[in-house]
Amino acid sequence: MKWFDLRKGCVDGWYGVDCKQNCSGHCKDNIPCNHVTGQCDGGCAAGWRGALCDEGKQTKWSPFYVFHL
């Protein structure tokens, strides 16, 4: 399987059983996600949240501005 590295498990950007799950790509400092859980061990990049850093900031619209909550 091309997504598996015998030395460390899944190659960067992939995780899970047989390395078939793609990481969100939103880990802090562009650090690859955990190759087993898919979580960002060092936290999420600015503007992202959730266990897998796959939830962006909520946006609230007004007639004049866009607010990021």
SULRA-V966187 format. One record per backbone hydrogen bond with DSSP energy under -1.0 kcal/mol. CO is the residue of the C=O (numbers start at 1). NH is the residue of the N-H. E is the energy in kcal/mol with one decimal. If there is no record, write none. Layout:
CO|NH|E  CO|NH|E
//
This chain:
1|4|-1.1  3|11|-2.1  5|9|-2.9  9|5|-4.3  11|14|-1.6  13|23|-2.6  15|21|-2.2  16|19|-2.1  17|20|-1.2  21|15|-2.4  26|45|-2.8  27|30|-1.7  28|31|-1.8  34|38|-2.0  35|16|-1.2  39|34|-3.1  40|43|-1.9  43|28|-2.6  45|48|-2.1  47|57|-1.1  49|55|-2.3  50|53|-1.3  55|49|-2.5  58|69|-1.9  60|67|-2.7  65|62|-1.9  67|60|-2.7
//
